Amino acid sequence: GAGNSALVYVAGRTDGDFPVTAGALDVATGGCFIKALRPGGSIQASALFAGQCAGVAADSNGSVYVSGTALGDVVPVTPGAWQTTYGGGAYDAFIAKLDGGLSRVIWATWVGGSGHDLGGGIQLDSGGNVWMAGITGSPDFPVTAGALYSTPAATLPDDHFTGYIVRIAPDGSRALVSEFLPGQISGFTLDSGGNLLASLSSASYYPFAATPGSTWPCFQDPDHQASGDLDSGLLKLDSGGTRLLWSTWSGASLLAGPVAADAGGNAVTAGQSFSPGTIVIANVSTQPGPPRLVASCVVQSAPPYSSQLAPGLIFSIWGAGFGPAQGAVAQLNADGKIGTELGGVQVLIEDMPAPLLYVSAQQINLVAPYMLNGRVAAHIHIVTANGTSNEVVLPVAAAAPEVFEDVFSGTPYAAILNQDGTVNSPNNPAHAGDIVAMFVSGAGQMMPAGQDGDVPLTGERKPVLPVAVQIANSGGYPLVPAEITYAGEAPGLVSGALQVNFQIPDLYIGPYAPYGRGVLKVGDWISSEFLIALHS
């Protein structure tokens, strides 16, 4: 609903006969009702408009604005409006300005591209401009010059939508702002300066990223950026839509919700969360400075994505403002080892620089030093060109086994080479009796002792703790021990990456589920379940 000094306006959807007052709009294809209510609650006017309404607003002059979605070319758009032609797809969004008596269309425009476009909520700024947010499946959604988000994240099939925001001039003739958003819009508002605050869901599927210093600099998912579950973020754009003022992931919230602005221009939002409550985002900065380190953003590089470290563990730090935007890949130093400085970044663990495998603005891949052996906690901080981060403390175990996945195939199968040296996959399964090579990390201290950053050419070093692999068919039970033929450093890879060769036990593998489930055990520590493609 919306109101002015005299009336309150309510808009909604109707599928049946709807009472229309004398002289009010009565569009034959209408599914959007608008009511003007007097202060006492009685009806001043009741109208029926085209499409399905999603938002309503009123200005101080008594004019009414409605937004929504129409199935087909049914909205009475006006000459000179921004978009006078139906864009295409099964439905398009629209915005219309009506007189206060709901009897006349002052102007109306389509909003959309050649695909499906849904209209959402509507707000007015102090200049009389009309803002609307929605979601679009149109790769060619119209974008204004200088827009910060000028392209969608990827191709947009019919079942894949991204958010958008438009700001229409008071006379409806042009878009002052029109652009994509890096997520599906859940709510938006304007602060006192006309800047946009938006709450976004499913943001991990899009090019959403937190800005340096944000409250939650990484995707706070239970699987730590791995599961693709619904997630949310918040951002603030300037009124021209050309500059990102700040952005942050939304902590423990799973589903984004409505958003409001406090007196300082900070966002206040509420949504479904693991720890129910209102989330307040404040004091978020985009000025160059030290990155903020959060313990939940320091995780293993493979399942189970735990924040527990171990000697030689390959792990990742997620956040904002670390290193170069394009990323830098590890290089061997003069000693033939992986260096401890990359892209102007160092990570110090117990004040010892760790070998760095990859550094970008949002991600650091690195190897935990072997000096963690025997410790129960590790103090970590980051040094960048913009300064030194805060310090976090993480638990340390003797081992934290992780099995790498075959990220190149796009499947959840483990990184395994078949006996003939080819990559194990559903199209290239292993057979019972074959000896396969699986790549893992987190086995802890080695014998002889592991050397930080070393790139071994032979498999001289072996884990101190015993290594075991157990395999079952797709049902996951019973787990059968596999014979280990080799467990040690992976020649040609950084120390901390291990190769485990084992023989596939004789299992019943059905034709409809041609894979096995397994676990890696190092000492008393067990990995997450991994998958291996097996011939039926």
VMD Tcl script that draws the C-alpha trace (Angstrom):
set ca {
  {0.00 0.00 0.00}
  {0.91 3.69 -0.29}
  {-0.58 6.95 0.80}
  {-0.66 10.72 0.49}
  {-2.03 13.30 2.92}
  {-5.66 12.32 2.32}
  {-5.88 8.79 0.92}
  {-4.34 5.36 1.29}
  {-3.87 3.30 -1.88}
  {-3.88 -0.49 -1.98}
  {-3.13 -2.66 -5.00}
  {-3.35 -6.41 -5.48}
  {-4.41 -9.23 -7.76}
  {-7.86 -10.49 -8.58}
  {-9.05 -13.42 -10.67}
  {-12.80 -12.80 -10.55}
  {-15.41 -10.07 -10.69}
  {-14.11 -6.98 -8.97}
  {-16.32 -4.01 -8.04}
  {-15.26 -0.83 -9.87}
  {-16.54 2.56 -8.79}
  {-18.20 4.94 -11.26}
  {-15.72 6.73 -13.51}
  {-12.74 4.62 -12.42}
  {-10.58 2.61 -14.82}
  {-12.05 -0.74 -15.79}
  {-9.59 -2.47 -18.13}
  {-11.20 -5.53 -19.67}
  {-8.01 -7.60 -19.37}
  {-7.50 -6.46 -15.80}
  {-6.19 -8.63 -13.01}
  {-4.73 -5.72 -11.03}
  {-7.04 -3.90 -8.65}
  {-6.30 -0.53 -7.06}
  {-8.30 0.99 -4.22}
  {-8.19 4.51 -2.79}
  {-9.27 4.47 0.85}
  {-10.37 7.46 2.93}
  {-8.83 7.95 6.41}
  {-11.77 6.13 7.98}
  {-11.33 3.12 5.71}
  {-14.23 3.75 3.33}
  {-13.63 3.42 -0.41}
  {-12.99 6.63 -2.37}
  {-12.34 4.85 -5.67}
  {-11.82 1.31 -6.90}
  {-10.28 0.53 -10.29}
  {-9.22 -2.44 -12.40}
  {-6.00 -2.29 -14.43}
  {-4.26 -4.66 -16.83}
  {-1.91 -7.42 -15.70}
  {-1.04 -8.44 -12.17}
  {0.07 -5.72 -9.75}
  {3.17 -6.08 -7.59}
  {3.61 -2.59 -6.15}
  {1.87 0.75 -5.60}
  {3.07 4.21 -4.57}
  {1.62 7.70 -4.36}
  {3.24 11.12 -4.64}
  {2.46 14.32 -2.76}
  {0.40 15.61 -5.71}
  {-2.07 12.75 -5.42}
  {-0.91 10.72 -8.42}
  {-0.72 6.93 -8.10}
  {1.91 4.59 -9.54}
  {1.48 0.86 -10.05}
  {3.94 -1.80 -11.19}
  {3.51 -5.41 -12.14}
  {3.52 -8.04 -14.87}
  {1.24 -8.59 -17.85}
  {0.74 -11.76 -19.86}
  {0.81 -10.49 -23.42}
  {0.32 -7.09 -25.00}
  {-2.56 -5.88 -22.80}
  {-1.24 -2.80 -20.96}
  {-2.55 0.56 -22.33}
  {0.89 2.10 -22.83}
  {0.95 5.77 -23.81}
  {2.67 7.57 -26.71}
  {6.09 8.92 -25.76}
  {6.61 6.41 -22.96}
  {10.00 4.76 -22.52}
  {8.91 1.43 -24.04}
  {5.74 1.49 -26.09}
  {6.19 -1.96 -27.65}
  {5.74 -5.29 -25.93}
  {9.23 -6.79 -25.71}
  {8.39 -10.46 -26.09}
  {8.35 -13.61 -24.04}
  {5.30 -14.89 -22.21}
  {5.12 -11.78 -20.03}
  {6.64 -8.34 -19.54}
  {6.83 -5.90 -16.64}
  {5.10 -2.53 -16.65}
  {4.86 0.76 -14.74}
  {1.86 3.08 -14.95}
  {1.05 6.49 -13.48}
  {-2.63 7.16 -12.74}
  {-4.49 10.19 -11.49}
  {-5.54 10.22 -7.84}
  {-9.14 9.40 -8.72}
  {-8.01 6.23 -10.55}
  {-9.91 7.34 -13.62}
  {-7.10 8.13 -16.07}
  {-3.75 6.74 -17.22}
  {-1.27 9.64 -17.23}
  {1.47 7.47 -18.66}
  {2.33 3.78 -18.89}
  {5.41 1.97 -20.14}
  {6.60 -1.57 -20.69}
  {9.79 -2.69 -18.97}
  {11.68 -5.62 -20.45}
  {13.58 -7.31 -23.25}
  {12.75 -10.13 -25.62}
  {12.41 -12.78 -22.88}
  {10.26 -13.12 -19.79}
  {10.30 -10.12 -17.43}
  {8.59 -9.83 -14.05}
  {7.79 -6.52 -12.37}
  {8.21 -6.10 -8.62}
  {7.96 -3.40 -6.00}
  {7.93 0.33 -6.72}
  {9.21 3.43 -4.91}
  {9.52 7.16 -5.60}
  {12.57 9.27 -4.85}
  {12.62 12.94 -3.83}
  {12.88 14.02 -7.47}
  {9.70 12.23 -8.49}
  {11.58 9.47 -10.32}
  {10.00 6.02 -10.23}
  {12.08 3.03 -9.16}
  {11.04 -0.55 -9.79}
  {12.88 -3.83 -9.17}
  {12.11 -7.20 -10.68}
  {13.61 -10.27 -12.28}
  {14.33 -10.88 -15.94}
  {15.09 -13.76 -18.26}
  {16.01 -11.39 -21.10}
  {19.71 -11.33 -22.03}
  {18.92 -8.15 -24.01}
  {17.19 -6.37 -21.14}
  {17.72 -2.64 -21.87}
  {20.71 -1.19 -20.02}
  {21.57 2.48 -19.60}
  {25.00 3.91 -20.42}
  {27.50 3.60 -17.58}
  {25.51 0.96 -15.72}
  {27.63 -0.95 -13.21}
  {25.97 -4.30 -14.05}
  {25.55 -4.08 -17.80}
  {25.38 -7.81 -18.55}
  {23.72 -10.79 -16.87}
  {25.91 -13.36 -15.17}
  {25.53 -15.86 -18.00}
  {23.02 -16.96 -20.60}
  {19.50 -16.83 -19.25}
  {17.34 -19.84 -20.18}
  {13.64 -19.77 -19.40}
  {14.12 -21.12 -15.89}
  {17.00 -18.82 -14.96}
  {16.35 -15.23 -13.96}
  {18.43 -12.40 -12.60}
  {17.40 -9.25 -10.82}
  {17.14 -5.81 -12.37}
  {16.47 -2.25 -11.29}
  {15.02 0.65 -13.29}
  {14.63 4.34 -12.47}
  {12.10 6.05 -14.75}
  {11.89 9.82 -15.25}
  {8.82 11.54 -13.71}
  {7.13 11.87 -17.12}
  {7.74 8.20 -18.01}
  {9.63 9.09 -21.17}
  {13.03 7.57 -20.41}
  {15.00 5.35 -18.09}
  {17.59 7.19 -16.03}
  {18.85 3.87 -14.63}
  {18.27 0.42 -16.07}
  {20.56 -2.49 -15.28}
  {20.93 -6.06 -14.12}
  {21.61 -6.97 -10.49}
  {23.98 -9.74 -9.34}
  {21.26 -11.93 -7.84}
  {17.50 -12.34 -7.70}
  {15.86 -9.33 -6.09}
  {14.13 -9.95 -2.76}
  {13.60 -6.39 -1.62}
  {14.83 -2.86 -2.14}
  {14.56 0.61 -0.71}
  {16.07 4.07 -1.13}
  {18.01 5.97 1.50}
  {17.62 9.70 2.15}
  {20.16 10.46 -0.58}
  {18.32 8.45 -3.22}
  {20.84 5.61 -3.19}
  {19.61 2.07 -3.74}
  {19.75 -0.63 -1.07}
  {18.92 -4.08 -2.45}
  {18.53 -7.50 -0.87}
  {19.44 -10.36 -3.22}
  {18.87 -14.09 -3.09}
  {20.75 -16.89 -4.90}
  {23.65 -14.45 -5.09}
  {26.32 -17.20 -5.29}
  {25.11 -18.05 -8.81}
  {25.89 -14.51 -9.99}
  {28.92 -12.18 -10.03}
  {28.10 -10.94 -6.54}
  {31.10 -10.11 -4.38}
  {31.57 -8.36 -1.08}
  {33.56 -5.17 -0.88}
  {36.68 -4.88 1.32}
  {35.87 -4.42 4.98}
  {32.35 -5.85 4.68}
  {30.70 -7.49 7.65}
  {30.55 -10.92 5.98}
  {33.19 -11.00 3.22}
  {32.38 -14.51 1.96}
  {29.35 -16.63 1.17}
  {28.16 -17.91 4.56}
  {26.82 -21.24 3.37}
  {26.86 -24.38 5.53}
  {29.18 -25.97 2.95}
  {31.27 -22.83 2.60}
  {30.72 -21.86 -1.03}
  {30.28 -25.41 -2.20}
  {26.64 -26.46 -2.05}
  {24.83 -23.91 -4.22}
  {22.07 -23.57 -1.60}
  {20.00 -20.42 -1.59}
  {22.02 -17.57 -0.14}
  {21.72 -13.86 0.08}
  {23.64 -10.63 -0.12}
  {23.09 -6.92 0.28}
  {24.41 -4.07 -1.80}
  {24.19 -0.31 -2.03}
  {24.37 1.48 -5.39}
  {24.53 5.21 -5.96}
  {21.43 6.88 -7.39}
  {22.93 6.81 -10.89}
  {23.46 3.05 -10.80}
  {27.10 3.47 -11.82}
  {28.98 3.05 -8.54}
  {28.91 0.33 -5.89}
  {29.00 1.98 -2.47}
  {29.25 -1.32 -0.58}
  {28.17 -4.93 -0.66}
  {28.21 -7.80 1.80}
  {27.02 -11.36 2.11}
  {24.26 -11.60 4.70}
  {25.78 -13.75 7.36}
  {23.83 -16.80 8.47}
  {20.71 -15.85 6.51}
  {19.56 -18.41 3.94}
  {16.76 -16.51 2.30}
  {16.91 -12.79 1.59}
  {13.97 -10.70 2.70}
  {12.67 -7.13 2.78}
  {15.14 -4.33 3.34}
  {14.89 -0.87 4.89}
  {17.32 2.01 5.41}
  {18.15 3.46 8.79}
  {18.96 7.15 9.41}
  {22.60 6.55 8.53}
  {21.84 4.90 5.21}
  {22.68 1.40 6.47}
  {20.57 -1.60 5.51}
  {18.31 -3.44 7.91}
  {16.89 -6.70 6.60}
  {15.19 -9.81 7.93}
  {15.00 -13.29 6.46}
  {14.95 -16.98 7.26}
  {18.18 -17.82 9.05}
  {19.91 -20.46 11.13}
  {19.94 -17.98 14.01}
  {16.58 -16.21 13.70}
  {16.66 -12.46 14.08}
  {17.13 -9.19 12.29}
  {20.45 -8.65 10.58}
  {21.81 -5.11 10.70}
  {24.53 -4.13 8.23}
  {26.44 -1.03 9.29}
  {29.77 0.71 8.83}
  {30.55 -1.07 5.57}
  {33.43 0.54 3.71}
  {34.69 0.34 0.13}
  {37.75 2.49 0.74}
  {41.11 0.78 0.10}
  {42.32 -0.78 3.30}
  {43.15 -4.09 4.97}
  {40.83 -7.00 4.22}
  {38.63 -8.38 6.97}
  {39.34 -12.00 7.89}
  {36.46 -14.15 9.18}
  {37.02 -17.65 10.57}
  {34.08 -19.13 8.66}
  {35.71 -17.96 5.40}
  {38.82 -20.11 6.01}
  {37.99 -23.63 4.85}
  {39.35 -26.79 3.29}
  {39.65 -26.74 -0.49}
  {37.55 -29.92 -0.83}
  {34.76 -31.61 1.15}
  {34.02 -31.50 4.05}
  {35.00 -27.77 3.80}
  {35.86 -27.68 7.49}
  {37.67 -24.78 9.14}
  {39.94 -27.21 10.97}
  {43.55 -27.14 9.80}
  {46.25 -29.81 9.77}
  {49.94 -29.85 8.82}
  {50.28 -29.76 5.03}
  {46.56 -29.18 4.44}
  {45.65 -27.41 1.20}
  {42.93 -24.91 2.09}
  {41.29 -21.68 0.94}
  {40.55 -18.25 2.37}
  {37.54 -16.43 0.91}
  {36.81 -12.73 1.27}
  {37.33 -9.36 -0.40}
  {40.21 -7.07 -1.22}
  {43.03 -9.60 -1.08}
  {45.02 -9.41 -4.32}
  {44.71 -8.78 -8.07}
  {41.27 -8.99 -9.67}
  {42.40 -11.45 -12.35}
  {44.24 -13.70 -9.93}
  {47.87 -14.83 -9.75}
  {49.04 -18.45 -9.93}
  {51.95 -19.84 -7.91}
  {55.46 -19.65 -9.26}
  {58.57 -21.55 -8.19}
  {61.15 -19.39 -6.41}
  {64.92 -19.54 -6.83}
  {65.03 -22.57 -4.52}
  {62.56 -24.48 -6.70}
  {59.79 -24.17 -4.10}
  {56.35 -22.59 -4.08}
  {56.79 -19.03 -2.85}
  {55.20 -17.42 0.19}
  {54.38 -14.09 -1.50}
  {52.05 -13.85 -4.48}
  {50.18 -10.90 -5.98}
  {51.46 -8.63 -3.20}
  {49.92 -10.93 -0.54}
  {51.33 -12.99 2.32}
  {49.45 -15.22 4.75}
  {51.12 -15.69 8.10}
  {50.29 -18.72 10.23}
  {51.87 -18.50 13.66}
  {53.90 -15.66 12.07}
  {55.32 -18.06 9.46}
  {54.56 -17.22 5.78}
  {52.62 -20.06 4.15}
  {53.15 -21.30 0.56}
  {50.61 -19.59 -1.72}
  {49.09 -21.47 -4.66}
  {46.65 -18.83 -5.95}
  {45.70 -15.28 -4.98}
  {42.88 -13.10 -6.31}
  {40.77 -10.31 -4.89}
  {38.35 -12.82 -3.36}
  {40.26 -16.07 -2.87}
  {43.58 -17.37 -1.55}
  {44.61 -21.03 -1.94}
  {47.50 -22.06 0.27}
  {49.20 -24.86 2.20}
  {49.30 -25.04 5.99}
  {52.91 -25.21 7.25}
  {54.15 -28.45 8.77}
  {55.17 -26.60 11.93}
  {51.49 -26.95 12.98}
  {52.25 -30.57 13.86}
  {51.46 -31.07 17.55}
  {49.54 -27.80 17.89}
  {45.85 -27.46 18.71}
  {45.28 -23.94 17.33}
  {46.66 -21.64 14.64}
  {46.72 -17.84 14.56}
  {46.27 -16.50 11.01}
  {46.46 -13.04 9.48}
  {46.93 -11.63 5.97}
  {49.33 -8.94 4.77}
  {48.38 -7.10 1.56}
  {49.43 -3.97 -0.26}
  {46.65 -2.14 1.59}
  {47.65 -3.26 5.06}
  {47.35 -6.13 7.51}
  {44.10 -7.92 8.31}
  {42.75 -8.81 11.70}
  {43.78 -12.16 13.18}
  {41.62 -15.28 13.50}
  {42.31 -18.45 15.45}
  {41.42 -21.85 13.97}
  {41.55 -25.35 15.46}
  {44.33 -27.71 14.38}
  {44.24 -31.52 14.27}
  {46.88 -34.10 13.46}
  {44.98 -34.76 10.19}
  {42.01 -33.31 8.32}
  {41.59 -35.60 5.28}
  {39.99 -34.17 2.16}
  {39.46 -35.83 -1.23}
  {39.71 -33.49 -4.20}
  {36.87 -33.51 -6.72}
  {37.16 -33.52 -10.50}
  {36.16 -29.88 -10.95}
  {36.76 -29.99 -14.70}
  {34.04 -32.55 -15.37}
  {31.34 -30.66 -13.50}
  {30.47 -33.83 -11.53}
  {30.89 -34.62 -7.82}
  {33.26 -37.52 -8.56}
  {36.65 -37.68 -6.86}
  {39.83 -36.67 -8.67}
  {40.90 -40.19 -9.65}
  {43.03 -41.59 -12.46}
  {42.09 -45.02 -13.75}
  {44.69 -47.77 -14.12}
  {45.39 -46.67 -17.72}
  {46.05 -43.07 -16.62}
  {42.77 -41.64 -17.90}
  {40.40 -39.61 -15.72}
  {37.74 -41.61 -13.91}
  {34.24 -40.46 -14.85}
  {30.76 -41.88 -15.52}
  {31.79 -42.23 -19.16}
  {35.11 -43.81 -18.22}
  {34.57 -46.00 -15.15}
  {37.06 -48.22 -13.35}
  {36.69 -52.01 -13.07}
  {36.93 -54.34 -10.11}
  {40.57 -55.25 -9.56}
  {41.91 -52.08 -11.16}
  {44.45 -50.01 -9.25}
  {43.47 -46.33 -9.34}
  {45.20 -43.18 -8.11}
  {43.22 -40.69 -5.97}
  {44.45 -37.21 -5.04}
  {43.94 -35.97 -1.49}
  {45.31 -33.66 1.18}
  {45.20 -33.17 4.93}
  {47.13 -36.32 5.91}
  {49.27 -34.42 8.44}
  {52.99 -34.77 9.12}
  {55.15 -36.84 6.78}
  {58.15 -39.14 7.24}
  {60.74 -37.82 6.47}
  {59.30 -34.52 7.71}
  {57.38 -32.48 5.16}
  {59.04 -29.41 3.68}
  {56.86 -26.31 3.17}
  {56.47 -25.35 -0.49}
  {58.51 -28.29 -1.75}
  {57.55 -29.85 -5.10}
  {58.75 -33.45 -4.83}
  {59.78 -35.37 -7.93}
  {59.54 -38.74 -6.19}
  {57.29 -40.25 -3.56}
  {59.90 -40.44 -0.81}
  {57.74 -38.95 1.96}
  {54.84 -40.94 3.41}
  {52.22 -39.92 6.02}
  {53.15 -40.68 9.62}
  {49.56 -41.71 10.31}
  {48.11 -44.85 8.70}
  {46.02 -44.33 5.56}
  {43.00 -46.47 4.60}
  {40.32 -46.37 1.91}
  {36.93 -48.06 2.17}
  {34.54 -48.50 -0.76}
  {30.88 -49.51 -1.05}
  {28.47 -49.64 -3.96}
  {25.98 -46.84 -4.59}
  {23.95 -47.93 -1.57}
  {26.86 -46.93 0.65}
  {26.88 -50.10 2.75}
  {28.76 -52.17 3.67}
  {32.09 -50.40 3.30}
  {34.78 -52.78 2.10}
  {38.50 -52.10 2.76}
  {40.50 -51.42 -0.40}
  {44.08 -52.59 -0.67}
  {46.44 -49.58 -0.55}
  {49.40 -49.98 -2.90}
  {50.85 -46.49 -2.37}
  {50.12 -43.51 -0.12}
  {52.56 -40.62 -0.23}
  {53.43 -37.30 -1.78}
  {52.17 -36.79 -5.33}
  {55.23 -36.31 -7.56}
  {55.16 -32.96 -9.34}
  {52.59 -31.42 -6.96}
  {53.18 -29.22 -3.94}
  {54.04 -30.96 -0.70}
  {50.72 -31.48 1.08}
  {49.07 -32.96 -1.99}
  {49.07 -36.74 -1.71}
  {48.45 -39.60 -4.09}
  {46.69 -42.69 -2.75}
  {46.73 -45.75 -5.02}
  {44.26 -48.49 -4.15}
  {42.72 -51.56 -5.75}
  {38.98 -51.55 -6.49}
  {37.37 -54.35 -4.43}
  {34.88 -56.74 -5.98}
  {31.48 -55.09 -5.41}
  {28.04 -55.55 -6.89}
  {27.53 -52.50 -9.13}
  {24.06 -52.26 -10.62}
  {23.46 -50.91 -14.15}
  {21.29 -48.04 -12.89}
  {23.79 -46.72 -10.33}
  {27.25 -47.43 -11.77}
  {29.33 -45.82 -9.07}
  {30.76 -46.46 -5.64}
  {30.86 -44.46 -2.42}
  {34.02 -44.29 -0.40}
  {35.82 -42.63 2.47}
  {39.46 -41.85 3.18}
  {40.72 -42.50 6.70}
  {43.94 -41.02 8.09}
  {44.61 -42.14 11.62}
  {41.37 -41.52 13.52}
  {40.16 -38.85 11.09}
  {37.74 -39.63 8.26}
  {37.01 -37.62 5.10}
  {33.66 -36.78 3.64}
  {32.19 -39.39 1.31}
  {33.61 -39.42 -2.22}
  {32.22 -40.93 -5.43}
  {34.04 -43.12 -7.94}
  {32.63 -44.28 -11.29}
  {32.63 -48.09 -11.48}
  {31.76 -50.46 -14.32}
  {28.59 -52.48 -13.71}
}
mol new
graphics top color blue
foreach p $ca { graphics top sphere $p radius 0.5 }
foreach p [lrange $ca 0 end-1] q [lrange $ca 1 end] { graphics top cylinder $p $q radius 0.2 }
display resetview
